[in-house]
Each structure stands twice: as structure tokens, then as C-alpha cells.
């Protein structure tokens, strides 16, 4: 069921959000609230319906519930990450911190526990989309950054090893762009978190860095390129 349209419909070029939740009431409330805040919104009741819509429509962000009948949100996000880097914000009624870590490890860009304030949801979506557009990251000093066998083009968010394209999530692209712009200097965890301080945000950065290391390091436990700066953050060791 479609949510009621606001008095002023969203612009044709407004960010397009896919809301995936089996709770019809919550799904329609979120759709209406997001539309009132200027987003175009499509809804889906489960992973199967969401998958079908992703085949025909382009989205700027997915708001994905974890607990759904059939394929759950974790499994759907994991499968989706095999073919798409579309930003994912996961919703869940679970309070176990390990669930948040699981969501981030499989490629989610953010994670919001229920119950939540709708305004917080819109702010998080806006942050994700802003990161995607690159407005929250510093302009890179180089068109191409090389480290070992890898070549990264910050303007495109494209990482290659030889001819092979390495798939990155939006958050991984953001962090790699920030690290590349630092020209080998250390970057704080707060800077990598987009300026959001706090232990939770720093832990999130650590999880995302570990995920990125698994894509570029021969031995992620002993990184050569993406190094830890103890007590500060990280640095990317780039070629001169």
C-alpha cells in the first residue's frame, strides 16, 4: 500500500529511498515521513519484493529491516553486496551489539535500532547520501593514488588491482578517499567517521577498516598498506 502523498510532491531528481519492512504500518509511516522531507520513496514488504524492484529502479539508499519473513535483512544485504554498492541503512528491534557488528561486516553503511525518532532516520539517510556524493570528504590531491599493486581513482571511487575492479561499499570508498587525500599521513578515527566522535563511532570505523583490509591486504592481521596508528587512527602507505 502506498503512503499518502504530501501536499508538495518530492522533486523528480530528489534522492530515491527503498524502504523494506514487513510491518505495513511502520513501512507506510516511514514512507510518508520521508516523502514529507523531500525524498522519493518506494516500499517493499520483504526481500523478494525488494530484489524485484532493484532490478528495475535505481535507489540512493535502502532502509532495510533485519527481521523479515523469508530471507532476513542480513542475508539479503549479504547477497546484495555481491552485485551492488547501493548504501544500506539497517533497522532492527534487536539490542545485541553483535547484531550491529554483523550488519556492518556484511556491508551495511549504517545501523539504527528500534524504536527510533523519524528525524534521526532522515539525518542518517542524508549523511549516507552526502557521503555518496562526496560532499563530506576532502578533495583529493591526486587524480590517481597507487599503493603496491593497487590503483585508486578518488574522483571515481574506483579501486583496481591490474585490470580487476575491486568492489567497495560507499563507506569504504569514503574512508579510502580520506586516507588517500592525507598523502600517507595519519588520519584520526573521528575524521574517518565523518567527524562523529564517540566510542561507538570509533568501533564502527575499526570494523569497516578491517573489512577494507580483507580486500587489499595479503595478510589482514599484518597490514602493509592500511596501517594502524596506535591511539590515533590509520594511515594509507602510498607510493611516491
Phi and psi in degrees as GROMACS dihedral restraints (atoms count N, CA, C in turn):
[ dihedral_restraints ]
;  ai    aj    ak    al  type     phi  dphi    fc
    3     4     5     6     1   -79.9    20    10
    4     5     6     7     1   147.2    20    10
    6     7     8     9     1   -75.2    20    10
    7     8     9    10     1   155.5    20    10
    9    10    11    12     1   -62.5    20    10
   10    11    12    13     1   142.6    20    10
   12    13    14    15     1   -80.9    20    10
   13    14    15    16     1   141.8    20    10
   15    16    17    18     1   -72.0    20    10
   16    17    18    19     1   167.5    20    10
   18    19    20    21     1   -59.9    20    10
   19    20    21    22     1   -38.7    20    10
   21    22    23    24     1  -112.0    20    10
   22    23    24    25     1   107.4    20    10
   24    25    26    27     1   -62.5    20    10
   25    26    27    28     1   150.9    20    10
   27    28    29    30     1   -60.0    20    10
   28    29    30    31     1   151.4    20    10
   30    31    32    33     1   -64.3    20    10
   31    32    33    34     1   155.4    20    10
   33    34    35    36     1   -62.2    20    10
   34    35    36    37     1   -27.9    20    10
   36    37    38    39     1  -101.0    20    10
   37    38    39    40     1    13.8    20    10
   39    40    41    42     1   -67.6    20    10
   40    41    42    43     1   152.0    20    10
   42    43    44    45     1   -55.4    20    10
   43    44    45    46     1   140.0    20    10
   45    46    47    48     1  -106.7    20    10
   46    47    48    49     1   120.6    20    10
   48    49    50    51     1  -113.5    20    10
   49    50    51    52     1   135.0    20    10
   51    52    53    54     1  -103.0    20    10
   52    53    54    55     1   118.3    20    10
   54    55    56    57     1  -100.2    20    10
   55    56    57    58     1   119.9    20    10
   57    58    59    60     1  -118.7    20    10
   58    59    60    61     1   108.9    20    10
   60    61    62    63     1  -158.0    20    10
   61    62    63    64     1   135.1    20    10
   63    64    65    66     1   -79.4    20    10
   64    65    66    67     1   -11.9    20    10
   66    67    68    69     1   -81.9    20    10
   67    68    69    70     1   104.7    20    10
   69    70    71    72     1   -59.4    20    10
   70    71    72    73     1   -41.4    20    10
   72    73    74    75     1   -63.8    20    10
   73    74    75    76     1   -48.2    20    10
   75    76    77    78     1   -65.2    20    10
   76    77    78    79     1   -40.1    20    10
   78    79    80    81     1   -58.2    20    10
   79    80    81    82     1   -46.6    20    10
   81    82    83    84     1   -72.4    20    10
   82    83    84    85     1   -34.9    20    10
   84    85    86    87     1   -63.9    20    10
   85    86    87    88     1   -44.3    20    10
   87    88    89    90     1   -64.1    20    10
   88    89    90    91     1   -42.0    20    10
   90    91    92    93     1   -61.4    20    10
   91    92    93    94     1   -45.5    20    10
   93    94    95    96     1   -64.3    20    10
   94    95    96    97     1   -43.6    20    10
   96    97    98    99     1   -64.4    20    10
   97    98    99   100     1   -43.2    20    10
   99   100   101   102     1   -65.6    20    10
  100   101   102   103     1   -39.4    20    10
  102   103   104   105     1   -65.0    20    10
  103   104   105   106     1   -38.6    20    10
  105   106   107   108     1   -65.3    20    10
  106   107   108   109     1   -21.6    20    10
  108   109   110   111     1  -100.2    20    10
  109   110   111   112     1    17.3    20    10
  111   112   113   114     1    95.0    20    10
  112   113   114   115     1     7.0    20    10
  114   115   116   117     1   -95.3    20    10
  115   116   117   118     1   146.5    20    10
  117   118   119   120     1   -81.8    20    10
  118   119   120   121     1   139.7    20    10
  120   121   122   123     1  -134.3    20    10
  121   122   123   124     1   135.4    20    10
  123   124   125   126     1  -122.3    20    10
  124   125   126   127     1   144.3    20    10
  126   127   128   129     1  -119.1    20    10
  127   128   129   130     1   154.0    20    10
  129   130   131   132     1  -144.5    20    10
  130   131   132   133     1   144.4    20    10
  132   133   134   135     1   -89.3    20    10
  133   134   135   136     1   -17.2    20    10
  135   136   137   138     1  -159.8    20    10
  136   137   138   139     1   178.2    20    10
  138   139   140   141     1   -64.3    20    10
  139   140   141   142     1   -37.0    20    10
  141   142   143   144     1   -63.0    20    10
  142   143   144   145     1   -44.8    20    10
  144   145   146   147     1   -67.3    20    10
  145   146   147   148     1   -39.1    20    10
  147   148   149   150     1   -62.9    20    10
  148   149   150   151     1   -43.7    20    10
  150   151   152   153     1   -59.9    20    10
  151   152   153   154     1   -40.4    20    10
  153   154   155   156     1   -64.4    20    10
  154   155   156   157     1   -40.0    20    10
  156   157   158   159     1   -72.3    20    10
  157   158   159   160     1   -32.3    20    10
  159   160   161   162     1   -66.7    20    10
  160   161   162   163     1   -21.8    20    10
  162   163   164   165     1   -73.9    20    10
  163   164   165   166     1   -22.4    20    10
  165   166   167   168     1  -118.9    20    10
  166   167   168   169     1   -13.4    20    10
  168   169   170   171     1  -129.4    20    10
  169   170   171   172     1   150.7    20    10
  171   172   173   174     1  -101.2    20    10
  172   173   174   175     1   135.9    20    10
  174   175   176   177     1  -123.7    20    10
  175   176   177   178     1   149.9    20    10
  177   178   179   180     1   -90.2    20    10
  178   179   180   181     1   -18.9    20    10
  180   181   182   183     1  -164.4    20    10
  181   182   183   184     1   145.3    20    10
  183   184   185   186     1  -110.5    20    10
  184   185   186   187     1   131.2    20    10
  186   187   188   189     1  -104.5    20    10
  187   188   189   190     1   109.4    20    10
  189   190   191   192     1  -121.5    20    10
  190   191   192   193     1   120.4    20    10
  192   193   194   195     1   -75.4    20    10
  193   194   195   196     1   144.3    20    10
  195   196   197   198     1   -77.6    20    10
  196   197   198   199     1   -50.3    20    10
  198   199   200   201     1   -91.0    20    10
  199   200   201   202     1   103.0    20    10
  201   202   203   204     1  -136.5    20    10
  202   203   204   205     1   152.8    20    10
  204   205   206   207     1   -67.0    20    10
  205   206   207   208     1   151.9    20    10
  207   208   209   210     1    76.7    20    10
  208   209   210   211     1  -132.5    20    10
  210   211   212   213     1   -73.0    20    10
  211   212   213   214     1   123.4    20    10
  213   214   215   216     1   -78.5    20    10
  214   215   216   217     1   171.9    20    10
  216   217   218   219     1   -63.0    20    10
  217   218   219   220     1   -38.3    20    10
  219   220   221   222     1   -60.4    20    10
  220   221   222   223     1   -49.2    20    10
  222   223   224   225     1   -65.5    20    10
  223   224   225   226     1   -39.1    20    10
  225   226   227   228     1   -65.4    20    10
  226   227   228   229     1   -44.0    20    10
  228   229   230   231     1   -63.1    20    10
  229   230   231   232     1   -41.5    20    10
  231   232   233   234     1   -61.7    20    10
  232   233   234   235     1   -44.0    20    10
  234   235   236   237     1   -68.1    20    10
  235   236   237   238     1   -39.6    20    10
  237   238   239   240     1   -64.6    20    10
  238   239   240   241     1   -36.0    20    10
  240   241   242   243     1   -64.7    20    10
  241   242   243   244     1   -15.3    20    10
  243   244   245   246     1   -72.9    20    10
  244   245   246   247     1   -18.7    20    10
  246   247   248   249     1  -130.0    20    10
  247   248   249   250     1   -12.2    20    10
  249   250   251   252     1  -145.0    20    10
  250   251   252   253     1   147.6    20    10
  252   253   254   255     1  -108.9    20    10
  253   254   255   256     1    17.0    20    10
  255   256   257   258     1   -56.3    20    10
  256   257   258   259     1   134.7    20    10
  258   259   260   261     1   -60.9    20    10
  259   260   261   262     1   141.1    20    10
  261   262   263   264     1  -126.7    20    10
  262   263   264   265     1   126.4    20    10
  264   265   266   267     1  -111.1    20    10
  265   266   267   268     1   119.0    20    10
  267   268   269   270     1   -96.0    20    10
  268   269   270   271     1   141.8    20    10
  270   271   272   273     1  -115.8    20    10
  271   272   273   274     1   141.3    20    10
  273   274   275   276     1  -157.2    20    10
  274   275   276   277     1   149.4    20    10
  276   277   278   279     1   -86.9    20    10
  277   278   279   280     1    -7.8    20    10
  279   280   281   282     1   -71.8    20    10
  280   281   282   283     1   145.3    20    10
  282   283   284   285     1  -110.9    20    10
  283   284   285   286     1    -2.1    20    10
  285   286   287   288     1   -69.2    20    10
  286   287   288   289     1   121.5    20    10
  288   289   290   291     1   -56.4    20    10
  289   290   291   292     1   -27.6    20    10
  291   292   293   294     1   -64.7    20    10
  292   293   294   295     1   -26.9    20    10
  294   295   296   297     1   -67.1    20    10
  295   296   297   298     1   -38.7    20    10
  297   298   299   300     1   -62.6    20    10
  298   299   300   301     1   -43.6    20    10
  300   301   302   303     1   -63.0    20    10
  301   302   303   304     1   -41.6    20    10
  303   304   305   306     1   -59.0    20    10
  304   305   306   307     1   -46.1    20    10
  306   307   308   309     1   -59.7    20    10
  307   308   309   310     1   -43.0    20    10
  309   310   311   312     1   -70.1    20    10
  310   311   312   313     1   -37.0    20    10
  312   313   314   315     1   -65.8    20    10
  313   314   315   316     1   -31.7    20    10
  315   316   317   318     1   -87.6    20    10
  316   317   318   319     1    -1.7    20    10
  318   319   320   321     1   118.7    20    10
  319   320   321   322     1     3.8    20    10
  321   322   323   324     1   -68.2    20    10
  322   323   324   325     1   147.6    20    10
  324   325   326   327     1   -90.6    20    10
  325   326   327   328     1   -24.0    20    10
  327   328   329   330     1  -158.0    20    10
  328   329   330   331     1   168.0    20    10
  330   331   332   333     1  -149.3    20    10
  331   332   333   334     1   123.6    20    10
  333   334   335   336     1  -126.8    20    10
  334   335   336   337     1   119.1    20    10
  336   337   338   339     1   -78.2    20    10
  337   338   339   340     1   146.9    20    10
  339   340   341   342     1   -88.5    20    10
  340   341   342   343     1   148.4    20    10
  342   343   344   345     1   -76.6    20    10
  343   344   345   346     1   157.0    20    10
  345   346   347   348     1  -141.7    20    10
  346   347   348   349     1   160.4    20    10
  348   349   350   351     1   -81.2    20    10
  349   350   351   352     1   129.9    20    10
  351   352   353   354     1   -53.8    20    10
  352   353   354   355     1   -33.4    20    10
  354   355   356   357     1   -63.9    20    10
  355   356   357   358     1   -37.2    20    10
  357   358   359   360     1   -64.0    20    10
  358   359   360   361     1   -38.4    20    10
  360   361   362   363     1   -60.7    20    10
  361   362   363   364     1   -45.9    20    10
  363   364   365   366     1   -64.9    20    10
  364   365   366   367     1   -36.3    20    10
  366   367   368   369     1   -65.6    20    10
  367   368   369   370     1   -41.4    20    10
  369   370   371   372     1   -67.0    20    10
  370   371   372   373     1   -41.1    20    10
  372   373   374   375     1   -61.6    20    10
  373   374   375   376     1   -44.2    20    10
  375   376   377   378     1   -60.3    20    10
  376   377   378   379     1   -40.5    20    10
  378   379   380   381     1   -64.5    20    10
  379   380   381   382     1   -42.4    20    10
  381   382   383   384     1   -61.7    20    10
  382   383   384   385     1   -46.4    20    10
  384   385   386   387     1   -68.8    20    10
  385   386   387   388     1   -36.4    20    10
  387   388   389   390     1   -63.1    20    10
  388   389   390   391     1   -41.8    20    10
  390   391   392   393     1   -62.4    20    10
  391   392   393   394     1   -38.7    20    10
  393   394   395   396     1   -61.6    20    10
  394   395   396   397     1   -38.8    20    10
  396   397   398   399     1   -78.9    20    10
  397   398   399   400     1    -9.5    20    10
  399   400   401   402     1    84.1    20    10
  400   401   402   403     1     3.6    20    10
  402   403   404   405     1   -72.5    20    10
  403   404   405   406     1   -17.1    20    10
  405   406   407   408     1   -97.7    20    10
  406   407   408   409     1     5.8    20    10
  408   409   410   411     1  -118.2    20    10
  409   410   411   412     1   149.1    20    10
  411   412   413   414     1   -68.3    20    10
  412   413   414   415     1   151.3    20    10
  414   415   416   417     1   -68.6    20    10
  415   416   417   418     1   130.5    20    10
  417   418   419   420     1   -69.1    20    10
  418   419   420   421     1   145.5    20    10
  420   421   422   423     1   -78.5    20    10
  421   422   423   424     1   -21.3    20    10
  423   424   425   426     1  -122.7    20    10
  424   425   426   427     1   148.7    20    10
  426   427   428   429     1   -74.0    20    10
  427   428   429   430     1   -33.2    20    10
  429   430   431   432     1  -132.9    20    10
  430   431   432   433     1   132.9    20    10
  432   433   434   435     1  -118.0    20    10
  433   434   435   436     1   128.9    20    10
  435   436   437   438     1  -114.7    20    10
  436   437   438   439     1   138.2    20    10
  438   439   440   441     1  -147.4    20    10
  439   440   441   442     1   116.3    20    10
  441   442   443   444     1    57.6    20    10
  442   443   444   445     1  -131.5    20    10
  444   445   446   447     1   -83.7    20    10
  445   446   447   448     1     5.5    20    10
  447   448   449   450     1  -102.4    20    10
  448   449   450   451     1   148.9    20    10
  450   451   452   453     1  -130.6    20    10
  451   452   453   454     1   124.0    20    10
  453   454   455   456     1  -119.9    20    10
  454   455   456   457     1   129.0    20    10
  456   457   458   459     1  -107.6    20    10
  457   458   459   460     1    99.4    20    10
  459   460   461   462     1   -58.2    20    10
  460   461   462   463     1   -38.8    20    10
  462   463   464   465     1   -62.4    20    10
  463   464   465   466     1   -31.7    20    10
  465   466   467   468     1   -95.3    20    10
  466   467   468   469     1   -16.5    20    10
  468   469   470   471     1    65.7    20    10
  469   470   471   472     1    35.6    20    10
  471   472   473   474     1  -112.7    20    10
  472   473   474   475     1   123.3    20    10
  474   475   476   477     1  -115.3    20    10
  475   476   477   478     1   128.9    20    10
  477   478   479   480     1  -130.8    20    10
  478   479   480   481     1   149.1    20    10
  480   481   482   483     1  -118.6    20    10
  481   482   483   484     1   104.3    20    10
  483   484   485   486     1    64.0    20    10
  484   485   486   487     1  -125.7    20    10
  486   487   488   489     1   -90.6    20    10
  487   488   489   490     1    -6.2    20    10
  489   490   491   492     1   -85.6    20    10
  490   491   492   493     1   126.3    20    10
  492   493   494   495     1   -84.3    20    10
  493   494   495   496     1   128.4    20    10
  495   496   497   498     1   -97.5    20    10
  496   497   498   499     1   120.8    20    10
  498   499   500   501     1   -73.5    20    10
  499   500   501   502     1   129.4    20    10
  501   502   503   504     1  -122.7    20    10
  502   503   504   505     1   149.0    20    10
  504   505   506   507     1   -78.3    20    10
  505   506   507   508     1   168.1    20    10
  507   508   509   510     1   -60.3    20    10
  508   509   510   511     1   -41.9    20    10
  510   511   512   513     1   -67.0    20    10
  511   512   513   514     1   -37.1    20    10
  513   514   515   516     1   -64.4    20    10
  514   515   516   517     1   -40.1    20    10
  516   517   518   519     1   -62.4    20    10
  517   518   519   520     1   -45.4    20    10
  519   520   521   522     1   -58.8    20    10
  520   521   522   523     1   -47.7    20    10
  522   523   524   525     1   -66.0    20    10
  523   524   525   526     1   -41.3    20    10
  525   526   527   528     1   -65.5    20    10
  526   527   528   529     1   -35.6    20    10
  528   529   530   531     1   -65.9    20    10
  529   530   531   532     1   -43.2    20    10
  531   532   533   534     1   -63.3    20    10
  532   533   534   535     1   -44.9    20    10
  534   535   536   537     1   -64.4    20    10
  535   536   537   538     1   -41.1    20    10
  537   538   539   540     1   -65.2    20    10
  538   539   540   541     1   -38.9    20    10
  540   541   542   543     1   -67.0    20    10
  541   542   543   544     1   -22.0    20    10
  543   544   545   546     1   -76.4    20    10
  544   545   546   547     1    -6.1    20    10
  546   547   548   549     1    55.5    20    10
  547   548   549   550     1    41.9    20    10
  549   550   551   552     1    89.6    20    10
  550   551   552   553     1    -6.3    20    10
  552   553   554   555     1   -81.5    20    10
  553   554   555   556     1   162.1    20    10
  555   556   557   558     1   -70.2    20    10
  556   557   558   559     1   148.1    20    10
  558   559   560   561     1  -127.1    20    10
  559   560   561   562     1   131.1    20    10
  561   562   563   564     1   -71.5    20    10
  562   563   564   565     1   157.7    20    10
  564   565   566   567     1   -62.0    20    10
  565   566   567   568     1   -38.4    20    10
  567   568   569   570     1   -61.3    20    10
  568   569   570   571     1   -40.6    20    10
  570   571   572   573     1   -64.8    20    10
  571   572   573   574     1   -38.7    20    10
  573   574   575   576     1   -71.2    20    10
  574   575   576   577     1   -22.2    20    10
  576   577   578   579     1   -87.8    20    10
  577   578   579   580     1     7.5    20    10
  579   580   581   582     1    80.7    20    10
  580   581   582   583     1    23.6    20    10
  582   583   584   585     1    89.2    20    10
  583   584   585   586     1     3.7    20    10
  585   586   587   588     1   -90.7    20    10
  586   587   588   589     1   111.1    20    10
  588   589   590   591     1   -82.5    20    10
  589   590   591   592     1   166.9    20    10
  591   592   593   594     1   124.4    20    10
  592   593   594   595     1   151.3    20    10
  594   595   596   597     1   -61.1    20    10
  595   596   597   598     1   -39.6    20    10
  597   598   599   600     1   -63.4    20    10
  598   599   600   601     1   -43.4    20    10
  600   601   602   603     1   -67.6    20    10
  601   602   603   604     1   -36.6    20    10
  603   604   605   606     1   -67.0    20    10
  604   605   606   607     1   -38.8    20    10
  606   607   608   609     1   -63.8    20    10
  607   608   609   610     1   -38.0    20    10
  609   610   611   612     1   -62.3    20    10
  610   611   612   613     1   -43.4    20    10
  612   613   614   615     1   -60.2    20    10
  613   614   615   616     1   -43.6    20    10
  615   616   617   618     1   -59.4    20    10
  616   617   618   619     1   -42.7    20    10
  618   619   620   621     1   -62.2    20    10
  619   620   621   622     1   -44.8    20    10
  621   622   623   624     1   -68.9    20    10
  622   623   624   625     1   -35.5    20    10
  624   625   626   627     1   -64.4    20    10
  625   626   627   628     1   -43.3    20    10
  627   628   629   630     1   -62.2    20    10
  628   629   630   631     1   -37.6    20    10
  630   631   632   633     1   -66.1    20    10
  631   632   633   634     1   -41.0    20    10
  633   634   635   636     1   -66.4    20    10
  634   635   636   637     1   -38.8    20    10
  636   637   638   639     1   -59.7    20    10
  637   638   639   640     1   -37.0    20    10
  639   640   641   642     1   -63.4    20    10
  640   641   642   643     1   -18.8    20    10
  642   643   644   645     1   -92.1    20    10
  643   644   645   646     1   -21.6    20    10
  645   646   647   648     1  -123.5    20    10
  646   647   648   649     1   -12.3    20    10
  648   649   650   651     1  -105.7    20    10
  649   650   651   652     1   138.3    20    10
  651   652   653   654     1   -64.0    20    10
  652   653   654   655     1   -41.7    20    10
  654   655   656   657     1  -127.9    20    10
  655   656   657   658     1    95.6    20    10
  657   658   659   660     1   -57.9    20    10
  658   659   660   661     1   -25.7    20    10
  660   661   662   663     1   -73.8    20    10
  661   662   663   664     1   -18.3    20    10
  663   664   665   666     1  -133.6    20    10
  664   665   666   667     1    72.2    20    10
  666   667   668   669     1   -67.7    20    10
  667   668   669   670     1   142.0    20    10
  669   670   671   672     1   -98.9    20    10
  670   671   672   673     1   -40.5    20    10
  672   673   674   675     1   -95.8    20    10
  673   674   675   676     1   -47.7    20    10
  675   676   677   678     1  -101.5    20    10
  676   677   678   679     1    90.1    20    10
  678   679   680   681     1   -98.0    20    10
  679   680   681   682     1   148.3    20    10
  681   682   683   684     1   -83.1    20    10
  682   683   684   685     1   134.9    20    10
  684   685   686   687     1  -106.5    20    10
  685   686   687   688     1   103.2    20    10
  687   688   689   690     1   -54.3    20    10
  688   689   690   691     1   129.3    20    10
  690   691   692   693     1    78.6    20    10
  691   692   693   694     1    -1.8    20    10
  693   694   695   696     1  -124.5    20    10
  694   695   696   697     1   -64.2    20    10
  696   697   698   699     1   172.4    20    10
  697   698   699   700     1  -120.6    20    10
  699   700   701   702     1  -144.6    20    10
  700   701   702   703     1   164.1    20    10
  702   703   704   705     1  -141.8    20    10
  703   704   705   706     1   146.9    20    10
  705   706   707   708     1  -102.5    20    10
  706   707   708   709     1   120.2    20    10
  708   709   710   711     1   -83.3    20    10
  709   710   711   712     1   105.6    20    10
  711   712   713   714     1  -107.2    20    10
  712   713   714   715     1   160.0    20    10
  714   715   716   717     1   -74.7    20    10
  715   716   717   718     1   148.4    20    10
